[in-house]
């Protein structure tokens, strides 16, 4: 099973993106983890290492996909 991580900050743009993208992945093919970086600041470095520059972002197969723009990752530190 492939792993996907959806990083967000809880803003309206992020919540909308989660409803549109993170839950739309086929659960038979993807294990999706949702990470709220506003609440889990200890995972900001992990997101950065995965190539995330802004949230919301979905990392699938090691590739970050930036969705719209809610907040820069630097603003979440």
mmCIF file of the N, C-alpha and C atoms, coordinates in Angstrom:
data_MODEL
# 
_entry.id   MODEL 
# 
loop_
_atom_site.group_PDB 
_atom_site.id 
_atom_site.type_symbol 
_atom_site.label_atom_id 
_atom_site.label_alt_id 
_atom_site.label_comp_id 
_atom_site.label_asym_id 
_atom_site.label_entity_id 
_atom_site.label_seq_id 
_atom_site.pdbx_PDB_ins_code 
_atom_site.Cartn_x 
_atom_site.Cartn_y 
_atom_site.Cartn_z 
_atom_site.occupancy 
_atom_site.B_iso_or_equiv 
_atom_site.pdbx_formal_charge 
_atom_site.auth_seq_id 
_atom_site.auth_comp_id 
_atom_site.auth_asym_id 
_atom_site.auth_atom_id 
_atom_site.pdbx_PDB_model_num 
ATOM 1   N N  . UNK A 1 1  ? 0.849   -1.179 0.000  1.00 0.00 ? 1  UNK A N  1 
ATOM 2   C CA . UNK A 1 1  ? 0.000   0.000  0.000  1.00 0.00 ? 1  UNK A CA 1 
ATOM 3   C C  . UNK A 1 1  ? 0.892   1.239  0.000  1.00 0.00 ? 1  UNK A C  1 
ATOM 4   N N  . UNK A 1 2  ? 0.522   2.223  -0.792 1.00 0.00 ? 2  UNK A N  1 
ATOM 5   C CA . UNK A 1 2  ? 1.251   3.483  -0.864 1.00 0.00 ? 2  UNK A CA 1 
ATOM 6   C C  . UNK A 1 2  ? 0.821   4.397  0.272  1.00 0.00 ? 2  UNK A C  1 
ATOM 7   N N  . UNK A 1 3  ? 1.761   5.230  0.718  1.00 0.00 ? 3  UNK A N  1 
ATOM 8   C CA . UNK A 1 3  ? 1.453   6.175  1.779  1.00 0.00 ? 3  UNK A CA 1 
ATOM 9   C C  . UNK A 1 3  ? 1.375   7.576  1.197  1.00 0.00 ? 3  UNK A C  1 
ATOM 10  N N  . UNK A 1 4  ? 0.407   8.336  1.643  1.00 0.00 ? 4  UNK A N  1 
ATOM 11  C CA . UNK A 1 4  ? 0.261   9.740  1.273  1.00 0.00 ? 4  UNK A CA 1 
ATOM 12  C C  . UNK A 1 4  ? 0.121   10.535 2.564  1.00 0.00 ? 4  UNK A C  1 
ATOM 13  N N  . UNK A 1 5  ? 0.768   11.698 2.606  1.00 0.00 ? 5  UNK A N  1 
ATOM 14  C CA . UNK A 1 5  ? 0.665   12.556 3.778  1.00 0.00 ? 5  UNK A CA 1 
ATOM 15  C C  . UNK A 1 5  ? 0.114   13.901 3.325  1.00 0.00 ? 5  UNK A C  1 
ATOM 16  N N  . UNK A 1 6  ? -0.960  14.329 3.948  1.00 0.00 ? 6  UNK A N  1 
ATOM 17  C CA . UNK A 1 6  ? -1.580  15.615 3.656  1.00 0.00 ? 6  UNK A CA 1 
ATOM 18  C C  . UNK A 1 6  ? -1.212  16.557 4.791  1.00 0.00 ? 6  UNK A C  1 
ATOM 19  N N  . UNK A 1 7  ? -0.402  17.577 4.471  1.00 0.00 ? 7  UNK A N  1 
ATOM 20  C CA . UNK A 1 7  ? 0.012   18.567 5.458  1.00 0.00 ? 7  UNK A CA 1 
ATOM 21  C C  . UNK A 1 7  ? -0.879  19.800 5.317  1.00 0.00 ? 7  UNK A C  1 
ATOM 22  N N  . UNK A 1 8  ? -1.330  20.337 6.448  1.00 0.00 ? 8  UNK A N  1 
ATOM 23  C CA . UNK A 1 8  ? -2.146  21.544 6.406  1.00 0.00 ? 8  UNK A CA 1 
ATOM 24  C C  . UNK A 1 8  ? -1.986  22.328 7.698  1.00 0.00 ? 8  UNK A C  1 
ATOM 25  N N  . UNK A 1 9  ? -2.590  23.520 7.711  1.00 0.00 ? 9  UNK A N  1 
ATOM 26  C CA . UNK A 1 9  ? -2.478  24.389 8.882  1.00 0.00 ? 9  UNK A CA 1 
ATOM 27  C C  . UNK A 1 9  ? -3.833  24.685 9.518  1.00 0.00 ? 9  UNK A C  1 
ATOM 28  N N  . UNK A 1 10 ? -4.888  24.086 9.001  1.00 0.00 ? 10 UNK A N  1 
ATOM 29  C CA . UNK A 1 10 ? -6.206  24.271 9.588  1.00 0.00 ? 10 UNK A CA 1 
ATOM 30  C C  . UNK A 1 10 ? -6.984  25.457 9.059  1.00 0.00 ? 10 UNK A C  1 
ATOM 31  N N  . UNK A 1 11 ? -6.406  26.210 8.132  1.00 0.00 ? 11 UNK A N  1 
ATOM 32  C CA . UNK A 1 11 ? -7.101  27.373 7.573  1.00 0.00 ? 11 UNK A CA 1 
ATOM 33  C C  . UNK A 1 11 ? -8.219  26.911 6.630  1.00 0.00 ? 11 UNK A C  1 
ATOM 34  N N  . UNK A 1 12 ? -9.131  27.799 6.242  1.00 0.00 ? 12 UNK A N  1 
ATOM 35  C CA . UNK A 1 12 ? -10.230 27.404 5.352  1.00 0.00 ? 12 UNK A CA 1 
ATOM 36  C C  . UNK A 1 12 ? -9.756  26.799 4.023  1.00 0.00 ? 12 UNK A C  1 
ATOM 37  N N  . UNK A 1 13 ? -8.677  27.329 3.449  1.00 0.00 ? 13 UNK A N  1 
ATOM 38  C CA . UNK A 1 13 ? -8.134  26.776 2.207  1.00 0.00 ? 13 UNK A CA 1 
ATOM 39  C C  . UNK A 1 13 ? -7.686  25.337 2.440  1.00 0.00 ? 13 UNK A C  1 
ATOM 40  N N  . UNK A 1 14 ? -7.025  25.105 3.568  1.00 0.00 ? 14 UNK A N  1 
ATOM 41  C CA . UNK A 1 14 ? -6.521  23.766 3.888  1.00 0.00 ? 14 UNK A CA 1 
ATOM 42  C C  . UNK A 1 14 ? -7.656  22.773 4.124  1.00 0.00 ? 14 UNK A C  1 
ATOM 43  N N  . UNK A 1 15 ? -8.667  23.197 4.858  1.00 0.00 ? 15 UNK A N  1 
ATOM 44  C CA . UNK A 1 15 ? -9.796  22.312 5.150  1.00 0.00 ? 15 UNK A CA 1 
ATOM 45  C C  . UNK A 1 15 ? -10.513 21.938 3.861  1.00 0.00 ? 15 UNK A C  1 
ATOM 46  N N  . UNK A 1 16 ? -10.697 22.906 2.983  1.00 0.00 ? 16 UNK A N  1 
ATOM 47  C CA . UNK A 1 16 ? -11.338 22.639 1.694  1.00 0.00 ? 16 UNK A CA 1 
ATOM 48  C C  . UNK A 1 16 ? -10.514 21.658 0.871  1.00 0.00 ? 16 UNK A C  1 
ATOM 49  N N  . UNK A 1 17 ? -9.201  21.858 0.853  1.00 0.00 ? 17 UNK A N  1 
ATOM 50  C CA . UNK A 1 17 ? -8.318  20.966 0.093  1.00 0.00 ? 17 UNK A CA 1 
ATOM 51  C C  . UNK A 1 17 ? -8.351  19.555 0.670  1.00 0.00 ? 17 UNK A C  1 
ATOM 52  N N  . UNK A 1 18 ? -8.393  19.438 1.986  1.00 0.00 ? 18 UNK A N  1 
ATOM 53  C CA . UNK A 1 18 ? -8.474  18.113 2.606  1.00 0.00 ? 18 UNK A CA 1 
ATOM 54  C C  . UNK A 1 18 ? -9.750  17.405 2.168  1.00 0.00 ? 18 UNK A C  1 
ATOM 55  N N  . UNK A 1 19 ? -10.855 18.119 2.156  1.00 0.00 ? 19 UNK A N  1 
ATOM 56  C CA . UNK A 1 19 ? -12.128 17.522 1.759  1.00 0.00 ? 19 UNK A CA 1 
ATOM 57  C C  . UNK A 1 19 ? -12.116 17.121 0.283  1.00 0.00 ? 19 UNK A C  1 
ATOM 58  N N  . UNK A 1 20 ? -11.420 17.881 -0.541 1.00 0.00 ? 20 UNK A N  1 
ATOM 59  C CA . UNK A 1 20 ? -11.387 17.614 -1.980 1.00 0.00 ? 20 UNK A CA 1 
ATOM 60  C C  . UNK A 1 20 ? -10.366 16.551 -2.378 1.00 0.00 ? 20 UNK A C  1 
ATOM 61  N N  . UNK A 1 21 ? -9.186  16.569 -1.754 1.00 0.00 ? 21 UNK A N  1 
ATOM 62  C CA . UNK A 1 21 ? -8.085  15.738 -2.236 1.00 0.00 ? 21 UNK A CA 1 
ATOM 63  C C  . UNK A 1 21 ? -7.715  14.578 -1.322 1.00 0.00 ? 21 UNK A C  1 
ATOM 64  N N  . UNK A 1 22 ? -7.470  14.855 -0.063 1.00 0.00 ? 22 UNK A N  1 
ATOM 65  C CA . UNK A 1 22 ? -6.968  13.815 0.837  1.00 0.00 ? 22 UNK A CA 1 
ATOM 66  C C  . UNK A 1 22 ? -7.949  12.668 0.995  1.00 0.00 ? 22 UNK A C  1 
ATOM 67  N N  . UNK A 1 23 ? -9.228  12.977 1.084  1.00 0.00 ? 23 UNK A N  1 
ATOM 68  C CA . UNK A 1 23 ? -10.217 11.918 1.270  1.00 0.00 ? 23 UNK A CA 1 
ATOM 69  C C  . UNK A 1 23 ? -10.626 11.268 -0.053 1.00 0.00 ? 23 UNK A C  1 
ATOM 70  N N  . UNK A 1 24 ? -10.209 11.872 -1.167 1.00 0.00 ? 24 UNK A N  1 
ATOM 71  C CA . UNK A 1 24 ? -10.583 11.341 -2.482 1.00 0.00 ? 24 UNK A CA 1 
ATOM 72  C C  . UNK A 1 24 ? -9.659  10.214 -2.949 1.00 0.00 ? 24 UNK A C  1 
ATOM 73  N N  . UNK A 1 25 ? -8.520  10.044 -2.294 1.00 0.00 ? 25 UNK A N  1 
ATOM 74  C CA . UNK A 1 25 ? -7.606  8.971  -2.692 1.00 0.00 ? 25 UNK A CA 1 
ATOM 75  C C  . UNK A 1 25 ? -8.219  7.613  -2.356 1.00 0.00 ? 25 UNK A C  1 
ATOM 76  N N  . UNK A 1 26 ? -8.022  6.672  -3.239 1.00 0.00 ? 26 UNK A N  1 
ATOM 77  C CA . UNK A 1 26 ? -8.565  5.328  -3.089 1.00 0.00 ? 26 UNK A CA 1 
ATOM 78  C C  . UNK A 1 26 ? -7.961  4.657  -1.848 1.00 0.00 ? 26 UNK A C  1 
ATOM 79  N N  . UNK A 1 27 ? -8.768  4.380  -0.825 1.00 0.00 ? 27 UNK A N  1 
ATOM 80  C CA . UNK A 1 27 ? -8.238  3.775  0.393  1.00 0.00 ? 27 UNK A CA 1 
ATOM 81  C C  . UNK A 1 27 ? -7.678  2.369  0.191  1.00 0.00 ? 27 UNK A C  1 
ATOM 82  N N  . UNK A 1 28 ? -8.012  1.733  -0.904 1.00 0.00 ? 28 UNK A N  1 
ATOM 83  C CA . UNK A 1 28 ? -7.445  0.419  -1.201 1.00 0.00 ? 28 UNK A CA 1 
ATOM 84  C C  . UNK A 1 28 ? -6.016  0.552  -1.720 1.00 0.00 ? 28 UNK A C  1 
ATOM 85  N N  . UNK A 1 29 ? -5.672  1.738  -2.214 1.00 0.00 ? 29 UNK A N  1 
ATOM 86  C CA . UNK A 1 29 ? -4.334  1.964  -2.781 1.00 0.00 ? 29 UNK A CA 1 
ATOM 87  C C  . UNK A 1 29 ? -3.452  2.854  -1.913 1.00 0.00 ? 29 UNK A C  1 
ATOM 88  N N  . UNK A 1 30 ? -4.078  3.733  -1.116 1.00 0.00 ? 30 UNK A N  1 
ATOM 89  C CA . UNK A 1 30 ? -3.315  4.713  -0.347 1.00 0.00 ? 30 UNK A CA 1 
ATOM 90  C C  . UNK A 1 30 ? -3.719  4.740  1.114  1.00 0.00 ? 30 UNK A C  1 
ATOM 91  N N  . UNK A 1 31 ? -2.727  4.756  1.960  1.00 0.00 ? 31 UNK A N  1 
ATOM 92  C CA . UNK A 1 31 ? -2.922  5.003  3.378  1.00 0.00 ? 31 UNK A CA 1 
ATOM 93  C C  . UNK A 1 31 ? -2.637  6.493  3.556  1.00 0.00 ? 31 UNK A C  1 
ATOM 94  N N  . UNK A 1 32 ? -3.651  7.274  3.901  1.00 0.00 ? 32 UNK A N  1 
ATOM 95  C CA . UNK A 1 32 ? -3.506  8.722  4.000  1.00 0.00 ? 32 UNK A CA 1 
ATOM 96  C C  . UNK A 1 32 ? -3.376  9.141  5.460  1.00 0.00 ? 32 UNK A C  1 
ATOM 97  N N  . UNK A 1 33 ? -2.334  9.901  5.730  1.00 0.00 ? 33 UNK A N  1 
ATOM 98  C CA . UNK A 1 33 ? -2.148  10.486 7.061  1.00 0.00 ? 33 UNK A CA 1 
ATOM 99  C C  . UNK A 1 33 ? -2.355  11.993 6.922  1.00 0.00 ? 33 UNK A C  1 
ATOM 100 N N  . UNK A 1 34 ? -3.168  12.563 7.773  1.00 0.00 ? 34 UNK A N  1 
ATOM 101 C CA . UNK A 1 34 ? -3.415  14.001 7.775  1.00 0.00 ? 34 UNK A CA 1 
ATOM 102 C C  . UNK A 1 34 ? -2.633  14.602 8.939  1.00 0.00 ? 34 UNK A C  1 
ATOM 103 N N  . UNK A 1 35 ? -1.792  15.593 8.612  1.00 0.00 ? 35 UNK A N  1 
ATOM 104 C CA . UNK A 1 35 ? -0.948  16.233 9.624  1.00 0.00 ? 35 UNK A CA 1 
ATOM 105 C C  . UNK A 1 35 ? -1.293  17.717 9.695  1.00 0.00 ? 35 UNK A C  1 
ATOM 106 N N  . UNK A 1 36 ? -1.798  18.146 10.835 1.00 0.00 ? 36 UNK A N  1 
ATOM 107 C CA . UNK A 1 36 ? -2.136  19.551 11.081 1.00 0.00 ? 36 UNK A CA 1 
ATOM 108 C C  . UNK A 1 36 ? -0.882  20.200 11.679 1.00 0.00 ? 36 UNK A C  1 
ATOM 109 N N  . UNK A 1 37 ? -0.147  20.941 10.855 1.00 0.00 ? 37 UNK A N  1 
ATOM 110 C CA . UNK A 1 37 ? 1.117   21.512 11.302 1.00 0.00 ? 37 UNK A CA 1 
ATOM 111 C C  . UNK A 1 37 ? 0.940   22.627 12.322 1.00 0.00 ? 37 UNK A C  1 
ATOM 112 N N  . UNK A 1 38 ? -0.233  23.218 12.387 1.00 0.00 ? 38 UNK A N  1 
ATOM 113 C CA . UNK A 1 38 ? -0.499  24.212 13.427 1.00 0.00 ? 38 UNK A CA 1 
ATOM 114 C C  . UNK A 1 38 ? -0.537  23.576 14.804 1.00 0.00 ? 38 UNK A C  1 
ATOM 115 N N  . UNK A 1 39 ? -0.935  22.317 14.861 1.00 0.00 ? 39 UNK A N  1 
ATOM 116 C CA . UNK A 1 39 ? -1.025  21.583 16.124 1.00 0.00 ? 39 UNK A CA 1 
ATOM 117 C C  . UNK A 1 39 ? 0.169   20.663 16.352 1.00 0.00 ? 39 UNK A C  1 
ATOM 118 N N  . UNK A 1 40 ? 0.858   20.291 15.266 1.00 0.00 ? 40 UNK A N  1 
ATOM 119 C CA . UNK A 1 40 ? 1.996   19.369 15.358 1.00 0.00 ? 40 UNK A CA 1 
ATOM 120 C C  . UNK A 1 40 ? 3.248   20.049 14.798 1.00 0.00 ? 40 UNK A C  1 
ATOM 121 N N  . UNK A 1 41 ? 3.660   21.128 15.446 1.00 0.00 ? 41 UNK A N  1 
ATOM 122 C CA . UNK A 1 41 ? 4.797   21.912 14.966 1.00 0.00 ? 41 UNK A CA 1 
ATOM 123 C C  . UNK A 1 41 ? 6.085   21.082 14.905 1.00 0.00 ? 41 UNK A C  1 
ATOM 124 N N  . UNK A 1 42 ? 6.153   20.028 15.681 1.00 0.00 ? 42 UNK A N  1 
ATOM 125 C CA . UNK A 1 42 ? 7.330   19.161 15.659 1.00 0.00 ? 42 UNK A CA 1 
ATOM 126 C C  . UNK A 1 42 ? 7.484   18.433 14.323 1.00 0.00 ? 42 UNK A C  1 
ATOM 127 N N  . UNK A 1 43 ? 6.478   18.510 13.448 1.00 0.00 ? 43 UNK A N  1 
ATOM 128 C CA . UNK A 1 43 ? 6.550   17.818 12.154 1.00 0.00 ? 43 UNK A CA 1 
ATOM 129 C C  . UNK A 1 43 ? 6.810   18.767 10.991 1.00 0.00 ? 43 UNK A C  1 
ATOM 130 N N  . UNK A 1 44 ? 7.022   20.058 11.283 1.00 0.00 ? 44 UNK A N  1 
ATOM 131 C CA . UNK A 1 44 ? 7.323   21.032 10.227 1.00 0.00 ? 44 UNK A CA 1 
ATOM 132 C C  . UNK A 1 44 ? 8.613   20.652 9.506  1.00 0.00 ? 44 UNK A C  1 
ATOM 133 N N  . UNK A 1 45 ? 9.648   20.262 10.240 1.00 0.00 ? 45 UNK A N  1 
ATOM 134 C CA . UNK A 1 45 ? 10.918  19.874 9.622  1.00 0.00 ? 45 UNK A CA 1 
ATOM 135 C C  . UNK A 1 45 ? 10.732  18.662 8.710  1.00 0.00 ? 45 UNK A C  1 
ATOM 136 N N  . UNK A 1 46 ? 9.882   17.739 9.109  1.00 0.00 ? 46 UNK A N  1 
ATOM 137 C CA . UNK A 1 46 ? 9.572   16.561 8.281  1.00 0.00 ? 46 UNK A CA 1 
ATOM 138 C C  . UNK A 1 46 ? 8.929   16.991 6.961  1.00 0.00 ? 46 UNK A C  1 
ATOM 139 N N  . UNK A 1 47 ? 7.969   17.904 7.050  1.00 0.00 ? 47 UNK A N  1 
ATOM 140 C CA . UNK A 1 47 ? 7.300   18.405 5.844  1.00 0.00 ? 47 UNK A CA 1 
ATOM 141 C C  . UNK A 1 47 ? 8.312   19.104 4.931  1.00 0.00 ? 47 UNK A C  1 
ATOM 142 N N  . UNK A 1 48 ? 9.165   19.907 5.531  1.00 0.00 ? 48 UNK A N  1 
ATOM 143 C CA . UNK A 1 48 ? 10.187  20.616 4.766  1.00 0.00 ? 48 UNK A CA 1 
ATOM 144 C C  . UNK A 1 48 ? 11.127  19.634 4.066  1.00 0.00 ? 48 UNK A C  1 
ATOM 145 N N  . UNK A 1 49 ? 11.527  18.594 4.772  1.00 0.00 ? 49 UNK A N  1 
ATOM 146 C CA . UNK A 1 49 ? 12.415  17.573 4.197  1.00 0.00 ? 49 UNK A CA 1 
ATOM 147 C C  . UNK A 1 49 ? 11.735  16.837 3.043  1.00 0.00 ? 49 UNK A C  1 
ATOM 148 N N  . UNK A 1 50 ? 10.400  16.773 3.069  1.00 0.00 ? 50 UNK A N  1 
ATOM 149 C CA . UNK A 1 50 ? 9.644   16.120 1.996  1.00 0.00 ? 50 UNK A CA 1 
ATOM 150 C C  . UNK A 1 50 ? 9.447   17.046 0.796  1.00 0.00 ? 50 UNK A C  1 
ATOM 151 N N  . UNK A 1 51 ? 9.913   18.302 0.914  1.00 0.00 ? 51 UNK A N  1 
ATOM 152 C CA . UNK A 1 51 ? 9.803   19.234 -0.195 1.00 0.00 ? 51 UNK A CA 1 
ATOM 153 C C  . UNK A 1 51 ? 8.619   20.171 -0.132 1.00 0.00 ? 51 UNK A C  1 
ATOM 154 N N  . UNK A 1 52 ? 7.898   20.144 0.986  1.00 0.00 ? 52 UNK A N  1 
ATOM 155 C CA . UNK A 1 52 ? 6.736   21.015 1.140  1.00 0.00 ? 52 UNK A CA 1 
ATOM 156 C C  . UNK A 1 52 ? 7.219   22.449 1.363  1.00 0.00 ? 52 UNK A C  1 
ATOM 157 N N  . UNK A 1 53 ? 6.677   23.384 0.576  1.00 0.00 ? 53 UNK A N  1 
ATOM 158 C CA . UNK A 1 53 ? 7.017   24.809 0.694  1.00 0.00 ? 53 UNK A CA 1 
ATOM 159 C C  . UNK A 1 53 ? 5.871   25.614 1.291  1.00 0.00 ? 53 UNK A C  1 
ATOM 160 N N  . UNK A 1 54 ? 4.644   25.130 1.055  1.00 0.00 ? 54 UNK A N  1 
ATOM 161 C CA . UNK A 1 54 ? 3.458   25.793 1.576  1.00 0.00 ? 54 UNK A CA 1 
ATOM 162 C C  . UNK A 1 54 ? 2.375   24.745 1.787  1.00 0.00 ? 54 UNK A C  1 
ATOM 163 N N  . UNK A 1 55 ? 1.403   25.119 2.595  1.00 0.00 ? 55 UNK A N  1 
ATOM 164 C CA . UNK A 1 55 ? 0.283   24.216 2.835  1.00 0.00 ? 55 UNK A CA 1 
ATOM 165 C C  . UNK A 1 55 ? -0.986  24.856 2.318  1.00 0.00 ? 55 UNK A C  1 
ATOM 166 N N  . UNK A 1 56 ? -1.928  24.071 1.900  1.00 0.00 ? 56 UNK A N  1 
ATOM 167 C CA . UNK A 1 56 ? -1.986  22.615 1.948  1.00 0.00 ? 56 UNK A CA 1 
ATOM 168 C C  . UNK A 1 56 ? -1.096  21.972 0.891  1.00 0.00 ? 56 UNK A C  1 
ATOM 169 N N  . UNK A 1 57 ? -0.580  20.810 1.243  1.00 0.00 ? 57 UNK A N  1 
ATOM 170 C CA . UNK A 1 57 ? 0.238   20.038 0.326  1.00 0.00 ? 57 UNK A CA 1 
ATOM 171 C C  . UNK A 1 57 ? 0.016   18.553 0.583  1.00 0.00 ? 57 UNK A C  1 
ATOM 172 N N  . UNK A 1 58 ? 0.049   17.799 -0.481 1.00 0.00 ? 58 UNK A N  1 
ATOM 173 C CA . UNK A 1 58 ? -0.107  16.352 -0.406 1.00 0.00 ? 58 UNK A CA 1 
ATOM 174 C C  . UNK A 1 58 ? 1.180   15.727 -0.907 1.00 0.00 ? 58 UNK A C  1 
ATOM 175 N N  . UNK A 1 59 ? 1.797   14.880 -0.103 1.00 0.00 ? 59 UNK A N  1 
ATOM 176 C CA . UNK A 1 59 ? 3.026   14.199 -0.496 1.00 0.00 ? 59 UNK A CA 1 
ATOM 177 C C  . UNK A 1 59 ? 2.669   12.747 -0.798 1.00 0.00 ? 59 UNK A C  1 
ATOM 178 N N  . UNK A 1 60 ? 2.872   12.365 -2.049 1.00 0.00 ? 60 UNK A N  1 
ATOM 179 C CA . UNK A 1 60 ? 2.547   11.017 -2.507 1.00 0.00 ? 60 UNK A CA 1 
ATOM 180 C C  . UNK A 1 60 ? 3.776   10.442 -3.188 1.00 0.00 ? 60 UNK A C  1 
ATOM 181 N N  . UNK A 1 61 ? 4.197   9.271  -2.753 1.00 0.00 ? 61 UNK A N  1 
ATOM 182 C CA . UNK A 1 61 ? 5.362   8.639  -3.363 1.00 0.00 ? 61 UNK A CA 1 
ATOM 183 C C  . UNK A 1 61 ? 6.612   9.490  -3.286 1.00 0.00 ? 61 UNK A C  1 
ATOM 184 N N  . UNK A 1 62 ? 6.718   10.291 -2.231 1.00 0.00 ? 62 UNK A N  1 
ATOM 185 C CA . UNK A 1 62 ? 7.881   11.139 -2.041 1.00 0.00 ? 62 UNK A CA 1 
ATOM 186 C C  . UNK A 1 62 ? 7.848   12.444 -2.822 1.00 0.00 ? 62 UNK A C  1 
ATOM 187 N N  . UNK A 1 63 ? 6.788   12.686 -3.585 1.00 0.00 ? 63 UNK A N  1 
ATOM 188 C CA . UNK A 1 63 ? 6.671   13.912 -4.371 1.00 0.00 ? 63 UNK A CA 1 
ATOM 189 C C  . UNK A 1 63 ? 5.626   14.833 -3.751 1.00 0.00 ? 63 UNK A C  1 
ATOM 190 N N  . UNK A 1 64 ? 6.004   16.093 -3.466 1.00 0.00 ? 64 UNK A N  1 
ATOM 191 C CA . UNK A 1 64 ? 5.035   17.034 -2.902 1.00 0.00 ? 64 UNK A CA 1 
ATOM 192 C C  . UNK A 1 64 ? 4.179   17.675 -3.991 1.00 0.00 ? 64 UNK A C  1 
ATOM 193 N N  . UNK A 1 65 ? 2.906   17.777 -3.721 1.00 0.00 ? 65 UNK A N  1 
ATOM 194 C CA . UNK A 1 65 ? 1.963   18.441 -4.613 1.00 0.00 ? 65 UNK A CA 1 
ATOM 195 C C  . UNK A 1 65 ? 1.321   19.567 -3.813 1.00 0.00 ? 65 UNK A C  1 
ATOM 196 N N  . UNK A 1 66 ? 1.601   20.795 -4.213 1.00 0.00 ? 66 UNK A N  1 
ATOM 197 C CA . UNK A 1 66 ? 1.077   21.967 -3.515 1.00 0.00 ? 66 UNK A CA 1 
ATOM 198 C C  . UNK A 1 66 ? -0.298  22.316 -4.074 1.00 0.00 ? 66 UNK A C  1 
ATOM 199 N N  . UNK A 1 67 ? -1.243  22.510 -3.184 1.00 0.00 ? 67 UNK A N  1 
ATOM 200 C CA . UNK A 1 67 ? -2.631  22.764 -3.560 1.00 0.00 ? 67 UNK A CA 1 
ATOM 201 C C  . UNK A 1 67 ? -2.986  24.172 -3.107 1.00 0.00 ? 67 UNK A C  1 
ATOM 202 N N  . UNK A 1 68 ? -3.247  25.066 -4.087 1.00 0.00 ? 68 UNK A N  1 
ATOM 203 C CA . UNK A 1 68 ? -3.610  26.435 -3.756 1.00 0.00 ? 68 UNK A CA 1 
ATOM 204 C C  . UNK A 1 68 ? -2.543  27.029 -2.853 1.00 0.00 ? 68 UNK A C  1 
ATOM 205 N N  . UNK A 1 69 ? -2.871  27.948 -1.991 1.00 0.00 ? 69 UNK A N  1 
ATOM 206 C CA . UNK A 1 69 ? -1.900  28.518 -1.053 1.00 0.00 ? 69 UNK A CA 1 
ATOM 207 C C  . UNK A 1 69 ? -2.634  28.956 0.198  1.00 0.00 ? 69 UNK A C  1 
ATOM 208 N N  . UNK A 1 70 ? -2.305  28.320 1.303  1.00 0.00 ? 70 UNK A N  1 
ATOM 209 C CA . UNK A 1 70 ? -2.900  28.666 2.575  1.00 0.00 ? 70 UNK A CA 1 
ATOM 210 C C  . UNK A 1 70 ? -1.909  29.400 3.460  1.00 0.00 ? 70 UNK A C  1 
ATOM 211 N N  . UNK A 1 71 ? -0.699  28.861 3.577  1.00 0.00 ? 71 UNK A N  1 
ATOM 212 C CA . UNK A 1 71 ? 0.349   29.475 4.401  1.00 0.00 ? 71 UNK A CA 1 
ATOM 213 C C  . UNK A 1 71 ? 1.699   28.917 3.975  1.00 0.00 ? 71 UNK A C  1 
ATOM 214 N N  . UNK A 1 72 ? 2.699   29.764 4.048  1.00 0.00 ? 72 UNK A N  1 
ATOM 215 C CA . UNK A 1 72 ? 4.071   29.314 3.786  1.00 0.00 ? 72 UNK A CA 1 
ATOM 216 C C  . UNK A 1 72 ? 4.521   28.456 4.965  1.00 0.00 ? 72 UNK A C  1 
ATOM 217 N N  . UNK A 1 73 ? 5.323   27.457 4.672  1.00 0.00 ? 73 UNK A N  1 
ATOM 218 C CA . UNK A 1 73 ? 5.805   26.573 5.728  1.00 0.00 ? 73 UNK A CA 1 
ATOM 219 C C  . UNK A 1 73 ? 6.590   27.363 6.777  1.00 0.00 ? 73 UNK A C  1 
ATOM 220 N N  . UNK A 1 74 ? 7.334   28.368 6.347  1.00 0.00 ? 74 UNK A N  1 
ATOM 221 C CA . UNK A 1 74 ? 8.110   29.195 7.273  1.00 0.00 ? 74 UNK A CA 1 
ATOM 222 C C  . UNK A 1 74 ? 7.214   29.892 8.301  1.00 0.00 ? 74 UNK A C  1 
ATOM 223 N N  . UNK A 1 75 ? 5.971   30.195 7.928  1.00 0.00 ? 75 UNK A N  1 
ATOM 224 C CA . UNK A 1 75 ? 5.057   30.870 8.850  1.00 0.00 ? 75 UNK A CA 1 
ATOM 225 C C  . UNK A 1 75 ? 4.561   29.947 9.962  1.00 0.00 ? 75 UNK A C  1 
ATOM 226 N N  . UNK A 1 76 ? 4.788   28.665 9.830  1.00 0.00 ? 76 UNK A N  1 
ATOM 227 C CA . UNK A 1 76 ? 4.280   27.691 10.814 1.00 0.00 ? 76 UNK A CA 1 
ATOM 228 C C  . UNK A 1 76 ? 5.311   27.332 11.877 1.00 0.00 ? 76 UNK A C  1 
ATOM 229 N N  . UNK A 1 77 ? 6.485   27.854 11.758 1.00 0.00 ? 77 UNK A N  1 
ATOM 230 C CA . UNK A 1 77 ? 7.552   27.553 12.740 1.00 0.00 ? 77 UNK A CA 1 
ATOM 231 C C  . UNK A 1 77 ? 7.267   28.176 14.074 1.00 0.00 ? 77 UNK A C  1 
# 
